[in-house]
Amino acid sequence: MAFDPMKWWLRSRADIDDVQDRDIERSCRSKDAYRSEAEARSHATMNGMAGVLFTYHCTYCDQWHLTRRKPRK
Ligand SMILES: [Zn+2]
């Protein structure tokens, strides 16, 4: 079977960018972005969503988003 660099690349980064990649459509384009993690977190808390929404840093827009998916650490 031929070596497919694209598949290899996607597979090798799947564990790292899992949360961010699947959320990019919804987070960068239709959701709010926050300048800091504290700001994102305070928004979640104000909306009663603390413990439901998790913050993550987005390397696409270099801001913070909220996601319902708990980031793996
Ligand atoms: Zn973003």
N, CA, C, O and the ligand as a Tripos MOL2 file, in Angstrom:
@<TRIPOS>MOLECULE
protein
  293   291    74     0     0
PROTEIN
NO_CHARGES

@<TRIPOS>ATOM
      1 N           0.8380   -1.1950    0.0000 N.3       1 MET1
      2 CA          0.0000    0.0000    0.0000 C.3       1 MET1
      3 C           0.8760    1.2490    0.0000 C.2       1 MET1
      4 O           1.8570    1.3280    0.7390 O.2       1 MET1
      5 N           0.5200    2.2060   -0.8200 N.am      2 ALA2
      6 CA          1.3170    3.4280   -0.9330 C.3       2 ALA2
      7 C           1.2280    4.2620    0.3440 C.2       2 ALA2
      8 O           0.1970    4.3010    1.0150 O.2       2 ALA2
      9 N           2.2940    4.8990    0.6460 N.am      3 PHE3
     10 CA          2.3180    5.7730    1.8150 C.3       3 PHE3
     11 C           1.5370    7.0540    1.5300 C.2       3 PHE3
     12 O           1.8040    7.7600    0.5580 O.2       3 PHE3
     13 N           0.5970    7.3280    2.3720 N.am      4 ASP4
     14 CA         -0.2280    8.5070    2.1680 C.3       4 ASP4
     15 C           0.1040    9.5460    3.2470 C.2       4 ASP4
     16 O          -0.3270    9.4080    4.3920 O.2       4 ASP4
     17 N           0.8530   10.5630    2.8920 N.am      5 PRO5
     18 CA          1.2870   11.5440    3.8930 C.3       5 PRO5
     19 C           0.1240   12.2820    4.5500 C.2       5 PRO5
     20 O           0.1870   12.6440    5.7250 O.2       5 PRO5
     21 N          -0.9240   12.4970    3.7870 N.am      6 MET6
     22 CA         -2.0710   13.2270    4.3410 C.3       6 MET6
     23 C          -2.7510   12.4100    5.4290 C.2       6 MET6
     24 O          -3.0890   12.9360    6.4890 O.2       6 MET6
     25 N          -2.9500   11.1240    5.1670 N.am      7 LYS7
     26 CA         -3.5830   10.2740    6.1710 C.3       7 LYS7
     27 C          -2.6910   10.1350    7.3920 C.2       7 LYS7
     28 O          -3.1580   10.1520    8.5310 O.2       7 LYS7
     29 N          -1.4200    9.9990    7.1350 N.am      8 TRP8
     30 CA         -0.4870    9.8750    8.2450 C.3       8 TRP8
     31 C          -0.5260   11.1350    9.1040 C.2       8 TRP8
     32 O          -0.5290   11.0600   10.3330 O.2       8 TRP8
     33 N          -0.5550   12.2720    8.4550 N.am      9 TRP9
     34 CA         -0.5610   13.5480    9.1550 C.3       9 TRP9
     35 C          -1.8200   13.7030    9.9980 C.2       9 TRP9
     36 O          -1.7590   14.1160   11.1560 O.2       9 TRP9
     37 N          -2.9540   13.3690    9.4080 N.am     10 LEU10
     38 CA         -4.2140   13.4790   10.1340 C.3      10 LEU10
     39 C          -4.2420   12.5460   11.3320 C.2      10 LEU10
     40 O          -4.7050   12.9120   12.4120 O.2      10 LEU10
     41 N          -3.7320   11.3220   11.1230 N.am     11 ARG11
     42 CA         -3.7560   10.3530   12.2040 C.3      11 ARG11
     43 C          -2.8060   10.7680   13.3280 C.2      11 ARG11
     44 O          -3.1170   10.6070   14.5080 O.2      11 ARG11
     45 N          -1.6620   11.2950   12.9530 N.am     12 SER12
     46 CA         -0.6530   11.6100   13.9560 C.3      12 SER12
     47 C          -1.0520   12.8120   14.8050 C.2      12 SER12
     48 O          -0.5900   12.9530   15.9380 O.2      12 SER12
     49 N          -1.9040   13.6760   14.2670 N.am     13 ARG13
     50 CA         -2.2810   14.8420   15.0390 C.3      13 ARG13
     51 C          -3.6660   14.7080   15.6550 C.2      13 ARG13
     52 O          -4.1230   15.6050   16.3630 O.2      13 ARG13
     53 N          -4.3240   13.6040   15.3910 N.am     14 ALA14
     54 CA         -5.6940   13.4300   15.8690 C.3      14 ALA14
     55 C          -5.7800   13.5450   17.3860 C.2      14 ALA14
     56 O          -6.7130   14.1490   17.9150 O.2      14 ALA14
     57 N          -4.8300   12.9780   18.0700 N.am     15 ASP15
     58 CA         -4.8770   13.0010   19.5270 C.3      15 ASP15
     59 C          -4.6180   14.3940   20.0900 C.2      15 ASP15
     60 O          -5.1150   14.7470   21.1600 O.2      15 ASP15
     61 N          -3.8500   15.1600   19.3730 N.am     16 ILE16
     62 CA         -3.4760   16.4770   19.8720 C.3      16 ILE16
     63 C          -4.5850   17.5010   19.6700 C.2      16 ILE16
     64 O          -4.9570   18.2250   20.5930 O.2      16 ILE16
     65 N          -5.0990   17.5490   18.4610 N.am     17 ASP17
     66 CA         -6.0320   18.6120   18.1040 C.3      17 ASP17
     67 C          -7.4820   18.1590   18.0440 C.2      17 ASP17
     68 O          -8.3190   18.8330   17.4450 O.2      17 ASP17
     69 N          -7.7740   17.0560   18.6420 N.am     18 ASP18
     70 CA         -9.1070   16.4770   18.5680 C.3      18 ASP18
     71 C         -10.2180   17.4790   18.8610 C.2      18 ASP18
     72 O         -11.1400   17.6590   18.0650 O.2      18 ASP18
     73 N         -10.1110   18.1270   20.0200 N.am     19 VAL19
     74 CA        -11.1690   19.0450   20.4450 C.3      19 VAL19
     75 C         -11.2710   20.2300   19.4970 C.2      19 VAL19
     76 O         -12.3540   20.6030   19.0460 O.2      19 VAL19
     77 N         -10.1330   20.7970   19.2160 N.am     20 GLN20
     78 CA        -10.1190   22.0130   18.4110 C.3      20 GLN20
     79 C         -10.5770   21.7680   16.9760 C.2      20 GLN20
     80 O         -11.3740   22.5390   16.4410 O.2      20 GLN20
     81 N         -10.0930   20.7230   16.3610 N.am     21 ASP21
     82 CA        -10.4240   20.4850   14.9650 C.3      21 ASP21
     83 C         -11.9150   20.2690   14.7360 C.2      21 ASP21
     84 O         -12.4800   20.7670   13.7620 O.2      21 ASP21
     85 N         -12.5350   19.5400   15.6230 N.am     22 ARG22
     86 CA        -13.9400   19.2330   15.4150 C.3      22 ARG22
     87 C         -14.8300   20.4200   15.7450 C.2      22 ARG22
     88 O         -15.9940   20.4670   15.3470 O.2      22 ARG22
     89 N         -14.2730   21.3760   16.4740 N.am     23 ASP23
     90 CA        -15.0820   22.5190   16.8740 C.3      23 ASP23
     91 C         -14.8310   23.7510   16.0310 C.2      23 ASP23
     92 O         -15.5040   24.7670   16.2100 O.2      23 ASP23
     93 N         -13.8960   23.6850   15.1350 N.am     24 ILE24
     94 CA        -13.4840   24.9190   14.4660 C.3      24 ILE24
     95 C         -14.6100   25.5580   13.6660 C.2      24 ILE24
     96 O         -14.7350   26.7830   13.6560 O.2      24 ILE24
     97 N         -15.4200   24.7700   13.0060 N.am     25 GLU25
     98 CA        -16.5220   25.3420   12.2430 C.3      25 GLU25
     99 C         -17.4670   26.1160   13.1420 C.2      25 GLU25
    100 O         -17.8610   27.2400   12.8330 O.2      25 GLU25
    101 N         -17.8170   25.5120   14.2360 N.am     26 ARG26
    102 CA        -18.7900   26.1370   15.1200 C.3      26 ARG26
    103 C         -18.1690   27.2150   15.9900 C.2      26 ARG26
    104 O         -18.8160   28.2130   16.3070 O.2      26 ARG26
    105 N         -16.9250   27.0170   16.3740 N.am     27 SER27
    106 CA        -16.3470   27.9580   17.3320 C.3      27 SER27
    107 C         -15.8110   29.2060   16.6670 C.2      27 SER27
    108 O         -16.1160   30.3160   17.1040 O.2      27 SER27
    109 N         -15.0260   29.0520   15.6280 N.am     28 CYS28
    110 CA        -14.4290   30.2240   15.0050 C.3      28 CYS28
    111 C         -15.4480   31.0180   14.2010 C.2      28 CYS28
    112 O         -15.3490   32.2430   14.1220 O.2      28 CYS28
    113 N         -16.4050   30.3580   13.6160 N.am     29 ARG29
    114 CA        -17.2910   31.0590   12.6900 C.3      29 ARG29
    115 C         -18.5940   31.5010   13.3090 C.2      29 ARG29
    116 O         -19.1580   32.5100   12.8860 O.2      29 ARG29
    117 N         -19.0850   30.7910   14.2850 N.am     30 SER30
    118 CA        -20.4020   31.1540   14.7910 C.3      30 SER30
    119 C         -20.4220   31.4310   16.2890 C.2      30 SER30
    120 O         -21.4120   31.9370   16.8170 O.2      30 SER30
    121 N         -19.3410   31.1040   16.9670 N.am     31 LYS31
    122 CA        -19.3150   31.3300   18.4110 C.3      31 LYS31
    123 C         -18.4230   32.5050   18.7480 C.2      31 LYS31
    124 O         -17.6270   32.9710   17.9330 O.2      31 LYS31
    125 N         -18.5820   32.9650   19.9670 N.am     32 ASP32
    126 CA        -17.7390   34.0550   20.4280 C.3      32 ASP32
    127 C         -16.3310   33.5720   20.7240 C.2      32 ASP32
    128 O         -16.1070   32.4210   21.0970 O.2      32 ASP32
    129 N         -15.4000   34.4800   20.5480 N.am     33 ALA33
    130 CA        -14.0250   34.2070   20.9290 C.3      33 ALA33
    131 C         -13.6480   35.1850   22.0400 C.2      33 ALA33
    132 O         -14.1000   36.3300   22.0610 O.2      33 ALA33
    133 N         -12.8250   34.7160   22.9460 N.am     34 TYR34
    134 CA        -12.4340   35.5440   24.0750 C.3      34 TYR34
    135 C         -10.9330   35.7580   24.0660 C.2      34 TYR34
    136 O         -10.1600   34.9160   23.6100 O.2      34 TYR34
    137 N         -10.5500   36.9130   24.5850 N.am     35 ARG35
    138 CA         -9.1350   37.2720   24.5190 C.3      35 ARG35
    139 C          -8.2880   36.5190   25.5280 C.2      35 ARG35
    140 O          -7.0730   36.3990   25.3710 O.2      35 ARG35
    141 N          -8.9350   36.0170   26.5590 N.am     36 SER36
    142 CA         -8.1710   35.2910   27.5670 C.3      36 SER36
    143 C          -8.9940   34.1330   28.1090 C.2      36 SER36
    144 O         -10.2140   34.0930   27.9470 O.2      36 SER36
    145 N          -8.3230   33.2020   28.7470 N.am     37 GLU37
    146 CA         -9.0380   32.0630   29.3270 C.3      37 GLU37
    147 C          -9.9710   32.5380   30.4420 C.2      37 GLU37
    148 O         -11.0760   32.0210   30.6060 O.2      37 GLU37
    149 N          -9.5060   33.5350   31.2070 N.am     38 ALA38
    150 CA        -10.3180   34.0520   32.3130 C.3      38 ALA38
    151 C         -11.6230   34.6420   31.7940 C.2      38 ALA38
    152 O         -12.6810   34.4650   32.3980 O.2      38 ALA38
    153 N         -11.5380   35.3360   30.6820 N.am     39 GLU39
    154 CA        -12.7180   35.9470   30.1010 C.3      39 GLU39
    155 C         -13.6960   34.8730   29.6220 C.2      39 GLU39
    156 O         -14.9000   34.9670   29.8600 O.2      39 GLU39
    157 N         -13.1710   33.8660   28.9520 N.am     40 ALA40
    158 CA        -14.0140   32.7690   28.4790 C.3      40 ALA40
    159 C         -14.6750   32.0580   29.6550 C.2      40 ALA40
    160 O         -15.8630   31.7380   29.6220 O.2      40 ALA40
    161 N         -13.8840   31.8220   30.6840 N.am     41 ARG41
    162 CA        -14.4010   31.1000   31.8450 C.3      41 ARG41
    163 C         -15.4790   31.9100   32.5650 C.2      41 ARG41
    164 O         -16.4790   31.3520   33.0160 O.2      41 ARG41
    165 N         -15.2780   33.2220   32.6730 N.am     42 SER42
    166 CA        -16.2500   34.0480   33.3730 C.3      42 SER42
    167 C         -17.5700   34.0960   32.6030 C.2      42 SER42
    168 O         -18.6410   34.1920   33.2030 O.2      42 SER42
    169 N         -17.4900   34.0310   31.2820 N.am     43 HIS43
    170 CA        -18.6950   33.9770   30.4630 C.3      43 HIS43
    171 C         -19.4730   32.7030   30.7400 C.2      43 HIS43
    172 O         -20.6940   32.7280   30.8920 O.2      43 HIS43
    173 N         -18.7580   31.5930   30.8030 N.am     44 ALA44
    174 CA        -19.4060   30.3130   31.0830 C.3      44 ALA44
    175 C         -20.0670   30.3460   32.4580 C.2      44 ALA44
    176 O         -21.1810   29.8550   32.6370 O.2      44 ALA44
    177 N         -19.3670   30.9280   33.4170 N.am     45 THR45
    178 CA        -19.8930   31.0000   34.7790 C.3      45 THR45
    179 C         -21.1360   31.8840   34.8390 C.2      45 THR45
    180 O         -22.1190   31.5360   35.4920 O.2      45 THR45
    181 N         -21.0890   33.0250   34.1580 N.am     46 MET46
    182 CA        -22.2270   33.9490   34.1440 C.3      46 MET46
    183 C         -23.4660   33.3050   33.5630 C.2      46 MET46
    184 O         -24.5870   33.6080   33.9720 O.2      46 MET46
    185 N         -23.2580   32.4130   32.6040 N.am     47 ASN47
    186 CA        -24.3860   31.7510   31.9570 C.3      47 ASN47
    187 C         -24.7800   30.4570   32.6520 C.2      47 ASN47
    188 O         -25.5980   29.6860   32.1500 O.2      47 ASN47
    189 N         -24.1860   30.2370   33.8100 N.am     48 GLY48
    190 CA        -24.5090   29.0240   34.5490 C.3      48 GLY48
    191 C         -23.9750   27.7720   33.8990 C.2      48 GLY48
    192 O         -24.4810   26.6750   34.1330 O.2      48 GLY48
    193 N         -22.9590   27.9350   33.0900 N.am     49 MET49
    194 CA        -22.4340   26.8040   32.3420 C.3      49 MET49
    195 C         -21.0700   26.3190   32.8490 C.2      49 MET49
    196 O         -20.4060   25.5180   32.1920 O.2      49 MET49
    197 N         -20.6690   26.8030   34.0020 N.am     50 ALA50
    198 CA        -19.4120   26.3220   34.5690 C.3      50 ALA50
    199 C         -19.5260   24.8240   34.8390 C.2      50 ALA50
    200 O         -20.5180   24.3730   35.4110 O.2      50 ALA50
    201 N         -18.5510   24.0740   34.4440 N.am     51 GLY51
    202 CA        -18.5990   22.6230   34.6070 C.3      51 GLY51
    203 C         -19.2600   21.9460   33.4150 C.2      51 GLY51
    204 O         -19.1980   20.7250   33.2750 O.2      51 GLY51
    205 N         -19.9000   22.7500   32.5480 N.am     52 VAL52
    206 CA        -20.5070   22.2120   31.3300 C.3      52 VAL52
    207 C         -19.6590   22.5920   30.1290 C.2      52 VAL52
    208 O         -19.3800   21.7790   29.2470 O.2      52 VAL52
    209 N         -19.2580   23.8670   30.1280 N.am     53 LEU53
    210 CA        -18.4110   24.3480   29.0450 C.3      53 LEU53
    211 C         -16.9590   24.4100   29.5110 C.2      53 LEU53
    212 O         -16.6660   24.7750   30.6500 O.2      53 LEU53
    213 N         -16.0800   24.0530   28.6200 N.am     54 PHE54
    214 CA        -14.6540   24.0700   28.9260 C.3      54 PHE54
    215 C         -13.9620   25.0490   27.9950 C.2      54 PHE54
    216 O         -14.3480   25.2150   26.8380 O.2      54 PHE54
    217 N         -12.9520   25.6790   28.5150 N.am     55 THR55
    218 CA        -12.2200   26.6430   27.6950 C.3      55 THR55
    219 C         -11.0640   25.9510   26.9800 C.2      55 THR55
    220 O         -10.4790   24.9990   27.4960 O.2      55 THR55
    221 N         -10.7480   26.4380   25.8020 N.am     56 TYR56
    222 CA         -9.5390   25.9710   25.1310 C.3      56 TYR56
    223 C          -8.9970   27.0840   24.2630 C.2      56 TYR56
    224 O          -9.7420   27.9180   23.7500 O.2      56 TYR56
    225 N          -7.6950   27.0790   24.1120 N.am     57 HIS57
    226 CA         -7.0560   28.0880   23.2900 C.3      57 HIS57
    227 C          -7.0930   27.6570   21.8430 C.2      57 HIS57
    228 O          -6.7400   26.5240   21.5180 O.2      57 HIS57
    229 N          -7.5180   28.5510   20.9740 N.am     58 CYS58
    230 CA         -7.6340   28.2530   19.5520 C.3      58 CYS58
    231 C          -6.4270   28.8190   18.8210 C.2      58 CYS58
    232 O          -6.1640   30.0210   18.8650 O.2      58 CYS58
    233 N          -5.7060   27.9440   18.1570 N.am     59 THR59
    234 CA         -4.5180   28.4180   17.4440 C.3      59 THR59
    235 C          -4.8780   28.9970   16.0830 C.2      59 THR59
    236 O          -4.0280   29.5850   15.4140 O.2      59 THR59
    237 N          -6.1360   28.8360   15.6670 N.am     60 TYR60
    238 CA         -6.5480   29.3920   14.3840 C.3      60 TYR60
    239 C          -6.7750   30.9000   14.4840 C.2      60 TYR60
    240 O          -6.3270   31.6650   13.6300 O.2      60 TYR60
    241 N          -7.4680   31.3090   15.5270 N.am     61 CYS61
    242 CA         -7.7400   32.7370   15.6760 C.3      61 CYS61
    243 C          -6.9810   33.3220   16.8610 C.2      61 CYS61
    244 O          -7.0930   34.5130   17.1490 O.2      61 CYS61
    245 N          -6.2070   32.4820   17.5480 N.am     62 ASP62
    246 CA         -5.3910   32.9060   18.6860 C.3      62 ASP62
    247 C          -6.2250   33.5260   19.8020 C.2      62 ASP62
    248 O          -5.7790   34.4420   20.4920 O.2      62 ASP62
    249 N          -7.4350   33.0160   19.9660 N.am     63 GLN63
    250 CA         -8.2690   33.4590   21.0730 C.3      63 GLN63
    251 C          -8.8180   32.2200   21.7860 C.2      63 GLN63
    252 O          -8.4660   31.0880   21.4540 O.2      63 GLN63
    253 N          -9.6780   32.4570   22.7590 N.am     64 TRP64
    254 CA        -10.2200   31.3420   23.5410 C.3      64 TRP64
    255 C         -11.6670   31.0950   23.1850 C.2      64 TRP64
    256 O         -12.4350   32.0320   22.9690 O.2      64 TRP64
    257 N         -12.0330   29.8330   23.1270 N.am     65 HIS65
    258 CA        -13.4160   29.4570   22.8730 C.3      65 HIS65
    259 C         -13.9250   28.5910   24.0110 C.2      65 HIS65
    260 O         -13.1740   28.1510   24.8810 O.2      65 HIS65
    261 N         -15.2360   28.3640   23.9700 N.am     66 LEU66
    262 CA        -15.8470   27.4410   24.9120 C.3      66 LEU66
    263 C         -16.3220   26.2180   24.1470 C.2      66 LEU66
    264 O         -16.8210   26.3280   23.0270 O.2      66 LEU66
    265 N         -16.1640   25.0610   24.7560 N.am     67 THR67
    266 CA        -16.6380   23.8270   24.1350 C.3      67 THR67
    267 C         -17.3090   22.9620   25.1810 C.2      67 THR67
    268 O         -16.9740   23.0100   26.3650 O.2      67 THR67
    269 N         -18.2610   22.1740   24.7210 N.am     68 ARG68
    270 CA        -18.9130   21.2440   25.6370 C.3      68 ARG68
    271 C         -18.0860   19.9760   25.8250 C.2      68 ARG68
    272 O         -18.2950   19.2160   26.7710 O.2      68 ARG68
    273 N         -17.1550   19.7660   24.9190 N.am     69 ARG69
    274 CA        -16.3180   18.5750   24.9990 C.3      69 ARG69
    275 C         -15.1530   18.8210   25.9390 C.2      69 ARG69
    276 O         -14.4000   19.7810   25.7760 O.2      69 ARG69
    277 N         -15.0140   17.9640   26.9030 N.am     70 LYS70
    278 CA        -13.9310   18.1440   27.8630 C.3      70 LYS70
    279 C         -12.5840   17.8310   27.2230 C.2      70 LYS70
    280 O         -12.3560   16.7110   26.7670 O.2      70 LYS70
    281 N         -11.7000   18.8100   27.1870 N.am     71 PRO71
    282 CA        -10.3750   18.5660   26.5900 C.3      71 PRO71
    283 C          -9.6300   17.5020   27.3670 C.2      71 PRO71
    284 O          -9.6740   17.4610   28.5960 O.2      71 PRO71
    285 N          -8.9390   16.6340   26.6250 N.am     72 ARG72
    286 CA         -8.1200   15.6030   27.2710 C.3      72 ARG72
    287 C          -6.8130   16.1970   27.7280 C.2      72 ARG72
    288 O          -6.1820   16.9680   27.0050 O.2      72 ARG72
    289 N          -6.4070   15.8390   28.9260 N.am     73 LYS73
    290 CA         -5.1300   16.3550   29.4140 C.3      73 LYS73
    291 C          -4.1560   15.1850   29.5950 C.2      73 LYS73
    292 O          -3.0120   15.3900   30.0010 O.2      73 LYS73
    293 ZN        -10.9010   30.0550   16.8550 Zn       74 ZN74
@<TRIPOS>BOND
     1     1     2 1
     2     2     3 1
     3     3     4 2
     4     3     5 am
     5     5     6 1
     6     6     7 1
     7     7     8 2
     8     7     9 am
     9     9    10 1
    10    10    11 1
    11    11    12 2
    12    11    13 am
    13    13    14 1
    14    14    15 1
    15    15    16 2
    16    15    17 am
    17    17    18 1
    18    18    19 1
    19    19    20 2
    20    19    21 am
    21    21    22 1
    22    22    23 1
    23    23    24 2
    24    23    25 am
    25    25    26 1
    26    26    27 1
    27    27    28 2
    28    27    29 am
    29    29    30 1
    30    30    31 1
    31    31    32 2
    32    31    33 am
    33    33    34 1
    34    34    35 1
    35    35    36 2
    36    35    37 am
    37    37    38 1
    38    38    39 1
    39    39    40 2
    40    39    41 am
    41    41    42 1
    42    42    43 1
    43    43    44 2
    44    43    45 am
    45    45    46 1
    46    46    47 1
    47    47    48 2
    48    47    49 am
    49    49    50 1
    50    50    51 1
    51    51    52 2
    52    51    53 am
    53    53    54 1
    54    54    55 1
    55    55    56 2
    56    55    57 am
    57    57    58 1
    58    58    59 1
    59    59    60 2
    60    59    61 am
    61    61    62 1
    62    62    63 1
    63    63    64 2
    64    63    65 am
    65    65    66 1
    66    66    67 1
    67    67    68 2
    68    67    69 am
    69    69    70 1
    70    70    71 1
    71    71    72 2
    72    71    73 am
    73    73    74 1
    74    74    75 1
    75    75    76 2
    76    75    77 am
    77    77    78 1
    78    78    79 1
    79    79    80 2
    80    79    81 am
    81    81    82 1
    82    82    83 1
    83    83    84 2
    84    83    85 am
    85    85    86 1
    86    86    87 1
    87    87    88 2
    88    87    89 am
    89    89    90 1
    90    90    91 1
    91    91    92 2
    92    91    93 am
    93    93    94 1
    94    94    95 1
    95    95    96 2
    96    95    97 am
    97    97    98 1
    98    98    99 1
    99    99   100 2
   100    99   101 am
   101   101   102 1
   102   102   103 1
   103   103   104 2
   104   103   105 am
   105   105   106 1
   106   106   107 1
   107   107   108 2
   108   107   109 am
   109   109   110 1
   110   110   111 1
   111   111   112 2
   112   111   113 am
   113   113   114 1
   114   114   115 1
   115   115   116 2
   116   115   117 am
   117   117   118 1
   118   118   119 1
   119   119   120 2
   120   119   121 am
   121   121   122 1
   122   122   123 1
   123   123   124 2
   124   123   125 am
   125   125   126 1
   126   126   127 1
   127   127   128 2
   128   127   129 am
   129   129   130 1
   130   130   131 1
   131   131   132 2
   132   131   133 am
   133   133   134 1
   134   134   135 1
   135   135   136 2
   136   135   137 am
   137   137   138 1
   138   138   139 1
   139   139   140 2
   140   139   141 am
   141   141   142 1
   142   142   143 1
   143   143   144 2
   144   143   145 am
   145   145   146 1
   146   146   147 1
   147   147   148 2
   148   147   149 am
   149   149   150 1
   150   150   151 1
   151   151   152 2
   152   151   153 am
   153   153   154 1
   154   154   155 1
   155   155   156 2
   156   155   157 am
   157   157   158 1
   158   158   159 1
   159   159   160 2
   160   159   161 am
   161   161   162 1
   162   162   163 1
   163   163   164 2
   164   163   165 am
   165   165   166 1
   166   166   167 1
   167   167   168 2
   168   167   169 am
   169   169   170 1
   170   170   171 1
   171   171   172 2
   172   171   173 am
   173   173   174 1
   174   174   175 1
   175   175   176 2
   176   175   177 am
   177   177   178 1
   178   178   179 1
   179   179   180 2
   180   179   181 am
   181   181   182 1
   182   182   183 1
   183   183   184 2
   184   183   185 am
   185   185   186 1
   186   186   187 1
   187   187   188 2
   188   187   189 am
   189   189   190 1
   190   190   191 1
   191   191   192 2
   192   191   193 am
   193   193   194 1
   194   194   195 1
   195   195   196 2
   196   195   197 am
   197   197   198 1
   198   198   199 1
   199   199   200 2
   200   199   201 am
   201   201   202 1
   202   202   203 1
   203   203   204 2
   204   203   205 am
   205   205   206 1
   206   206   207 1
   207   207   208 2
   208   207   209 am
   209   209   210 1
   210   210   211 1
   211   211   212 2
   212   211   213 am
   213   213   214 1
   214   214   215 1
   215   215   216 2
   216   215   217 am
   217   217   218 1
   218   218   219 1
   219   219   220 2
   220   219   221 am
   221   221   222 1
   222   222   223 1
   223   223   224 2
   224   223   225 am
   225   225   226 1
   226   226   227 1
   227   227   228 2
   228   227   229 am
   229   229   230 1
   230   230   231 1
   231   231   232 2
   232   231   233 am
   233   233   234 1
   234   234   235 1
   235   235   236 2
   236   235   237 am
   237   237   238 1
   238   238   239 1
   239   239   240 2
   240   239   241 am
   241   241   242 1
   242   242   243 1
   243   243   244 2
   244   243   245 am
   245   245   246 1
   246   246   247 1
   247   247   248 2
   248   247   249 am
   249   249   250 1
   250   250   251 1
   251   251   252 2
   252   251   253 am
   253   253   254 1
   254   254   255 1
   255   255   256 2
   256   255   257 am
   257   257   258 1
   258   258   259 1
   259   259   260 2
   260   259   261 am
   261   261   262 1
   262   262   263 1
   263   263   264 2
   264   263   265 am
   265   265   266 1
   266   266   267 1
   267   267   268 2
   268   267   269 am
   269   269   270 1
   270   270   271 1
   271   271   272 2
   272   271   273 am
   273   273   274 1
   274   274   275 1
   275   275   276 2
   276   275   277 am
   277   277   278 1
   278   278   279 1
   279   279   280 2
   280   279   281 am
   281   281   282 1
   282   282   283 1
   283   283   284 2
   284   283   285 am
   285   285   286 1
   286   286   287 1
   287   287   288 2
   288   287   289 am
   289   289   290 1
   290   290   291 1
   291   291   292 2
@<TRIPOS>SUBSTRUCTURE
     1 MET1         2 RESIDUE 1 A MET
     2 ALA2         6 RESIDUE 1 A ALA
     3 PHE3        10 RESIDUE 1 A PHE
     4 ASP4        14 RESIDUE 1 A ASP
     5 PRO5        18 RESIDUE 1 A PRO
     6 MET6        22 RESIDUE 1 A MET
     7 LYS7        26 RESIDUE 1 A LYS
     8 TRP8        30 RESIDUE 1 A TRP
     9 TRP9        34 RESIDUE 1 A TRP
    10 LEU10       38 RESIDUE 1 A LEU
    11 ARG11       42 RESIDUE 1 A ARG
    12 SER12       46 RESIDUE 1 A SER
    13 ARG13       50 RESIDUE 1 A ARG
    14 ALA14       54 RESIDUE 1 A ALA
    15 ASP15       58 RESIDUE 1 A ASP
    16 ILE16       62 RESIDUE 1 A ILE
    17 ASP17       66 RESIDUE 1 A ASP
    18 ASP18       70 RESIDUE 1 A ASP
    19 VAL19       74 RESIDUE 1 A VAL
    20 GLN20       78 RESIDUE 1 A GLN
    21 ASP21       82 RESIDUE 1 A ASP
    22 ARG22       86 RESIDUE 1 A ARG
    23 ASP23       90 RESIDUE 1 A ASP
    24 ILE24       94 RESIDUE 1 A ILE
    25 GLU25       98 RESIDUE 1 A GLU
    26 ARG26      102 RESIDUE 1 A ARG
    27 SER27      106 RESIDUE 1 A SER
    28 CYS28      110 RESIDUE 1 A CYS
    29 ARG29      114 RESIDUE 1 A ARG
    30 SER30      118 RESIDUE 1 A SER
    31 LYS31      122 RESIDUE 1 A LYS
    32 ASP32      126 RESIDUE 1 A ASP
    33 ALA33      130 RESIDUE 1 A ALA
    34 TYR34      134 RESIDUE 1 A TYR
    35 ARG35      138 RESIDUE 1 A ARG
    36 SER36      142 RESIDUE 1 A SER
    37 GLU37      146 RESIDUE 1 A GLU
    38 ALA38      150 RESIDUE 1 A ALA
    39 GLU39      154 RESIDUE 1 A GLU
    40 ALA40      158 RESIDUE 1 A ALA
    41 ARG41      162 RESIDUE 1 A ARG
    42 SER42      166 RESIDUE 1 A SER
    43 HIS43      170 RESIDUE 1 A HIS
    44 ALA44      174 RESIDUE 1 A ALA
    45 THR45      178 RESIDUE 1 A THR
    46 MET46      182 RESIDUE 1 A MET
    47 ASN47      186 RESIDUE 1 A ASN
    48 GLY48      190 RESIDUE 1 A GLY
    49 MET49      194 RESIDUE 1 A MET
    50 ALA50      198 RESIDUE 1 A ALA
    51 GLY51      202 RESIDUE 1 A GLY
    52 VAL52      206 RESIDUE 1 A VAL
    53 LEU53      210 RESIDUE 1 A LEU
    54 PHE54      214 RESIDUE 1 A PHE
    55 THR55      218 RESIDUE 1 A THR
    56 TYR56      222 RESIDUE 1 A TYR
    57 HIS57      226 RESIDUE 1 A HIS
    58 CYS58      230 RESIDUE 1 A CYS
    59 THR59      234 RESIDUE 1 A THR
    60 TYR60      238 RESIDUE 1 A TYR
    61 CYS61      242 RESIDUE 1 A CYS
    62 ASP62      246 RESIDUE 1 A ASP
    63 GLN63      250 RESIDUE 1 A GLN
    64 TRP64      254 RESIDUE 1 A TRP
    65 HIS65      258 RESIDUE 1 A HIS
    66 LEU66      262 RESIDUE 1 A LEU
    67 THR67      266 RESIDUE 1 A THR
    68 ARG68      270 RESIDUE 1 A ARG
    69 ARG69      274 RESIDUE 1 A ARG
    70 LYS70      278 RESIDUE 1 A LYS
    71 PRO71      282 RESIDUE 1 A PRO
    72 ARG72      286 RESIDUE 1 A ARG
    73 LYS73      290 RESIDUE 1 A LYS
    74 ZN74       293 GROUP 0 **** ****
